[in-house]
Amino acid sequence: MTDTITSPVALGSSDLRVFPITLGGNVFRWTAGEAESHSVLDAFVAGGGNLIDTADGYSHWAPGHTGGESETVIGSWLSGRGTRDDVLIATKVSTHPAFSGLAPETIRAAAEASLARLQTDHIDLYYAHFDDPSVPLADSVGALSELVDAGKVRYLAISNYTPERIDEWFQVTTDNSLHPAVALQPHYNLVERDFEHGLRDRAERYGLGVLPYFSLAKGFLTGKYRSDTTSDSPRASQAREYLDQRGTRVLAVLDSIAATHDVEVASVSLAWLRQQPTVVAPIASARTVDQLTALLSSAALTLSGDELTALTAASA
């Protein structure tokens, strides 16, 4: 996979430089066991990848899980491989059952718990995962900024906030001389394009590097979920929700472009997203090393103007 190595890209206003694809850790110890997760992490780094995305809440929704499972897997990998200086770790606060919301004391405790699970002394990119309107933004952003002052977090980031709340976030940052957010993680892909109406404007206005989640629409944009296929994947039913007239139209264009470049459909889907304004590195997960191939290949795939236009039109 080393032939997919490509140049890193600047992340927003930070000095972080990232590979054009981010590895999502939501599947670690959920649909991928620890050993398989470690193999995926090894292959991602071998292919040039350096940004790994997780959250303290992953994967509390799975039977028998309590949250923090993904961070624990990444922590054991970091400890066993001695690769901490070679990678960037992004995690999030607000959804762990024991650390719910964004009260200052919750943020401080959650950060310490994440650091322990990750077996590291710092987090490179720390997100407010979901807005918590019950806590004044000045309190939440202030507590996050204190983590940067303490050296426990390098940079702050925002996920799942409305455009208006992002405006308030930056007003609070300016008014209180706090550390600014440098990245935004929205729900964005070929068949989910609400980001383009308000959030993209904020990313441009505040210099935020965009790292979209659900970049492959819960697997739909890999092309493996179609009307004539069956699968027992946990996401299969969710992916098939996109299999309407519009989704079928998008798959047809993806198939054509993938054939032209001799790559997988997932590679084309991610390349389209990566080439959208403000997007730095789409987030995608892989349960196996084989699934990782399409992700890494997408980083070196550049679509033509006509190909981008065709996909954009098909998904309109």
C-alpha positions as CSV (number, residue, x, y, z in Angstrom):
1,M,0.0,0.0,0.0
2,T,3.0,2.3,0.1
3,D,2.4,3.4,-3.4
4,T,-0.6,5.5,-2.2
5,I,1.5,7.8,-0.1
6,T,0.8,11.4,-0.9
7,S,1.6,14.8,0.5
8,P,0.0,15.9,3.8
9,V,-2.4,18.9,3.8
10,A,-2.5,21.8,6.3
11,L,-5.5,21.5,8.7
12,G,-7.2,24.9,9.1
13,S,-5.2,27.5,10.9
14,S,-3.1,25.0,12.8
15,D,0.4,23.7,12.2
16,L,-1.0,20.2,11.8
17,R,-0.4,18.6,8.4
18,V,-2.6,15.6,7.7
19,F,-2.9,12.8,5.1
20,P,-5.9,13.5,2.8
21,I,-7.9,10.7,4.4
22,T,-8.6,10.3,8.1
23,L,-9.1,6.9,9.6
24,G,-12.3,6.6,11.6
25,G,-12.0,4.6,14.8
26,N,-15.7,4.0,15.5
27,V,-15.5,0.4,14.5
28,F,-12.6,-0.5,16.8
29,R,-13.8,-3.2,19.2
30,W,-17.3,-2.9,17.8
31,T,-17.4,-4.6,14.4
32,A,-13.6,-5.0,14.4
33,G,-11.8,-6.9,17.1
34,E,-8.7,-5.6,18.8
35,A,-6.2,-7.6,16.7
36,E,-7.9,-6.7,13.4
37,S,-8.1,-3.0,14.5
38,H,-4.3,-3.0,15.2
39,S,-3.7,-4.5,11.7
40,V,-5.8,-1.7,10.1
41,L,-3.9,0.9,12.1
42,D,-0.6,-0.6,11.0
43,A,-1.6,-0.6,7.4
44,F,-3.0,2.9,7.5
45,V,0.3,4.3,8.8
46,A,2.3,2.2,6.3
47,G,0.2,3.7,3.5
48,G,1.0,7.3,4.6
49,G,-2.0,7.9,6.9
50,N,-1.4,9.9,10.1
51,L,-4.8,11.2,11.5
52,I,-6.9,8.8,13.6
53,D,-10.3,9.9,14.7
54,T,-12.3,8.5,17.6
55,A,-14.5,9.7,20.5
56,D,-14.8,8.9,24.1
57,G,-18.4,7.6,23.5
58,Y,-17.4,4.9,21.0
59,S,-18.9,2.3,21.2
60,H,-21.3,2.6,24.2
61,W,-24.2,1.7,22.0
62,A,-23.0,-1.9,21.5
63,P,-24.3,-4.6,23.8
64,G,-22.0,-4.9,26.8
65,H,-20.0,-1.8,26.0
66,T,-19.8,1.3,28.3
67,G,-17.9,3.7,26.1
68,G,-14.2,4.2,25.6
69,E,-13.6,0.9,23.8
70,S,-12.2,2.6,20.7
71,E,-9.8,4.8,22.6
72,T,-8.6,1.8,24.5
73,V,-7.8,-0.1,21.3
74,I,-5.9,2.9,20.0
75,G,-4.1,3.2,23.3
76,S,-3.0,-0.4,23.3
77,W,-1.8,0.0,19.7
78,L,0.1,3.2,20.5
79,S,1.8,1.6,23.5
80,G,2.7,-1.6,21.6
81,R,4.0,0.0,18.5
82,G,5.7,3.1,19.9
83,T,4.2,5.2,17.1
84,R,2.9,8.1,19.1
85,D,5.1,10.7,17.4
86,D,4.1,9.3,13.9
87,V,0.4,9.9,14.2
88,L,-2.2,12.5,15.2
89,I,-5.0,11.5,17.5
90,A,-8.4,13.2,17.4
91,T,-11.0,12.4,20.0
92,K,-14.2,14.0,21.3
93,V,-16.1,14.9,24.5
94,S,-19.8,14.8,25.4
95,T,-21.2,11.4,24.6
96,H,-19.5,9.0,27.1
97,P,-22.3,7.9,29.4
98,A,-20.1,8.8,32.4
99,F,-19.1,12.2,31.0
100,S,-22.2,13.4,29.2
101,G,-22.5,17.0,28.1
102,L,-20.1,19.9,28.2
103,A,-20.0,21.3,31.7
104,P,-16.5,22.4,32.6
105,E,-16.0,19.7,35.2
106,T,-17.2,17.1,32.8
107,I,-14.8,18.2,30.1
108,R,-11.9,18.1,32.5
109,A,-12.7,14.6,33.8
110,A,-13.5,13.3,30.3
111,A,-10.2,14.6,29.0
112,E,-8.2,12.8,31.7
113,A,-10.1,9.6,31.1
114,S,-9.4,9.8,27.4
115,L,-5.7,10.4,28.0
116,A,-5.6,7.4,30.2
117,R,-7.3,5.1,27.7
118,L,-5.2,6.4,24.8
119,Q,-2.1,5.9,26.9
120,T,-0.7,9.4,25.9
121,D,0.0,12.7,27.5
122,H,-1.7,14.8,24.9
123,I,-4.6,14.8,22.4
124,D,-3.8,16.5,19.1
125,L,-7.3,17.5,18.2
126,Y,-10.1,17.6,20.8
127,Y,-13.7,18.1,19.7
128,A,-16.8,19.3,21.3
129,H,-18.8,16.3,19.9
130,F,-22.3,17.7,20.3
131,D,-23.6,21.1,21.4
132,D,-24.8,21.3,25.0
133,P,-27.2,24.3,25.2
134,S,-27.6,23.8,28.9
135,V,-24.1,25.1,29.5
136,P,-23.0,28.6,28.6
137,L,-20.6,28.5,25.6
138,A,-18.2,30.7,27.5
139,D,-17.9,28.0,30.2
140,S,-17.5,25.1,27.8
141,V,-15.0,26.8,25.4
142,G,-13.2,28.2,28.4
143,A,-12.7,24.7,29.9
144,L,-11.5,23.4,26.5
145,S,-9.1,26.3,26.1
146,E,-7.7,25.5,29.6
147,L,-6.7,22.1,28.3
148,V,-4.6,23.7,25.6
149,D,-3.0,25.9,28.2
150,A,-2.2,22.8,30.2
151,G,-0.5,21.1,27.3
152,K,-3.1,18.2,27.4
153,V,-4.6,19.2,24.0
154,R,-2.9,20.8,21.1
155,Y,-5.9,22.1,19.1
156,L,-9.7,22.4,19.6
157,A,-12.4,21.5,17.1
158,I,-16.2,21.5,16.6
159,S,-18.6,18.8,15.5
160,N,-22.4,18.8,15.1
161,Y,-23.0,22.5,15.8
162,T,-25.3,24.7,13.8
163,P,-23.9,27.6,11.8
164,E,-25.3,30.1,14.3
165,R,-23.8,28.3,17.3
166,I,-20.4,28.3,15.5
167,D,-20.8,32.1,15.2
168,E,-21.4,32.3,19.0
169,W,-18.5,30.0,19.6
170,F,-16.1,32.3,17.8
171,Q,-17.6,35.4,19.4
172,V,-16.9,33.8,22.8
173,T,-13.4,32.9,21.7
174,T,-12.7,36.5,20.7
175,D,-14.3,38.1,23.7
176,N,-12.4,36.0,26.2
177,S,-9.1,35.6,24.3
178,L,-9.5,31.8,24.2
179,H,-7.8,29.3,21.9
180,P,-9.7,29.1,18.6
181,A,-11.1,26.0,17.0
182,V,-9.2,25.0,13.9
183,A,-11.4,22.2,12.5
184,L,-15.0,21.3,11.9
185,Q,-16.4,17.7,11.6
186,P,-19.8,17.8,9.9
187,H,-22.0,15.1,8.3
188,Y,-21.2,15.4,4.6
189,N,-21.0,13.2,1.6
190,L,-22.3,12.8,-1.9
191,V,-25.9,12.1,-0.8
192,E,-25.9,14.3,2.4
193,R,-25.1,17.8,1.3
194,D,-26.7,20.1,3.9
195,F,-23.2,21.1,4.9
196,E,-23.1,23.3,1.8
197,H,-25.8,25.5,3.2
198,G,-24.4,27.5,6.1
199,L,-21.7,25.3,7.6
200,R,-19.3,25.6,4.6
201,D,-19.6,29.4,4.9
202,R,-18.5,29.2,8.5
203,A,-15.6,27.0,7.7
204,E,-14.4,29.5,5.1
205,R,-15.1,32.5,7.5
206,Y,-13.2,31.1,10.4
207,G,-10.5,29.2,8.6
208,L,-11.7,25.7,9.8
209,G,-10.3,22.6,8.1
210,V,-13.3,20.3,7.4
211,L,-13.1,16.6,8.2
212,P,-16.5,15.1,7.2
213,Y,-17.9,12.0,9.0
214,F,-20.1,9.4,7.4
215,S,-18.1,10.2,4.2
216,L,-19.3,6.9,2.6
217,A,-22.9,7.4,3.8
218,K,-22.9,4.4,6.2
219,G,-21.4,2.3,3.5
220,F,-23.8,3.2,0.7
221,L,-21.1,5.0,-1.3
222,T,-18.9,2.0,-1.4
223,G,-21.3,0.6,-3.9
224,K,-21.8,-2.7,-2.1
225,Y,-25.4,-2.1,-1.0
226,R,-27.7,-2.4,-4.0
227,S,-31.2,-3.6,-4.7
228,D,-30.0,-7.1,-5.7
229,T,-27.5,-7.7,-2.8
230,T,-27.9,-9.0,0.7
231,S,-25.7,-8.3,3.7
232,D,-25.7,-8.9,7.4
233,S,-23.6,-5.8,8.1
234,P,-24.8,-3.7,11.0
235,R,-25.1,-0.8,8.7
236,A,-26.7,-2.5,5.7
237,S,-30.3,-1.4,6.5
238,Q,-29.1,2.2,7.1
239,A,-27.1,2.2,3.8
240,R,-30.1,1.0,1.8
241,E,-32.1,4.0,2.9
242,Y,-30.2,5.8,0.2
243,L,-31.2,3.3,-2.5
244,D,-33.9,5.5,-4.1
245,Q,-34.0,7.0,-7.6
246,R,-31.4,9.6,-6.7
247,G,-29.1,7.1,-5.0
248,T,-29.3,4.8,-8.0
249,R,-28.4,7.7,-10.3
250,V,-25.3,8.5,-8.1
251,L,-24.2,4.8,-8.1
252,A,-24.4,4.7,-11.9
253,V,-22.1,7.7,-12.3
254,L,-19.7,6.4,-9.6
255,D,-19.6,3.0,-11.4
256,S,-18.6,4.7,-14.7
257,I,-15.9,6.9,-13.2
258,A,-14.5,4.0,-11.1
259,A,-14.2,1.9,-14.3
260,T,-12.4,4.8,-16.0
261,H,-9.8,5.0,-13.3
262,D,-9.7,1.3,-12.5
263,V,-10.4,2.0,-8.8
264,E,-13.2,1.0,-6.4
265,V,-16.4,3.0,-6.1
266,A,-15.5,4.0,-2.5
267,S,-12.3,5.7,-3.8
268,V,-14.3,7.8,-6.2
269,S,-16.8,8.8,-3.5
270,L,-14.0,9.9,-1.2
271,A,-12.1,11.7,-4.0
272,W,-15.2,13.8,-4.8
273,L,-15.6,14.8,-1.2
274,R,-11.9,15.5,-0.7
275,Q,-12.0,17.9,-3.7
276,Q,-14.9,20.0,-2.3
277,P,-14.1,23.5,-0.9
278,T,-12.8,23.6,2.7
279,V,-12.6,19.7,2.9
280,V,-9.2,18.6,4.1
281,A,-9.5,14.9,4.9
282,P,-12.7,12.9,4.8
283,I,-13.1,10.4,7.7
284,A,-13.7,6.7,6.7
285,S,-13.4,3.6,8.7
286,A,-12.3,0.1,7.8
287,R,-13.0,-3.2,9.6
288,T,-10.3,-5.0,7.7
289,V,-7.0,-4.3,5.9
290,D,-8.7,-5.2,2.6
291,Q,-11.3,-2.5,3.1
292,L,-8.5,0.0,3.8
293,T,-7.2,-0.3,0.2
294,A,-9.9,1.8,-1.3
295,L,-9.5,4.5,1.3
296,L,-5.8,4.9,0.8
297,S,-6.2,4.8,-3.0
298,S,-8.7,7.7,-2.9
299,A,-6.0,10.0,-1.5
300,A,-4.0,9.8,-4.7
301,L,-7.1,10.0,-7.0
302,T,-7.9,13.4,-8.6
303,L,-11.1,13.6,-10.5
304,S,-11.5,15.8,-13.5
305,G,-13.7,18.9,-13.6
306,D,-16.2,17.0,-15.8
307,E,-16.2,14.0,-13.4
308,L,-16.8,16.3,-10.4
309,T,-19.6,18.0,-12.2
310,A,-21.3,14.8,-13.2
311,L,-21.3,13.5,-9.6
312,T,-22.5,16.8,-8.2
313,A,-25.3,16.9,-10.7
314,A,-26.3,13.3,-10.1
315,S,-26.5,13.9,-6.3
316,A,-28.4,17.2,-6.5
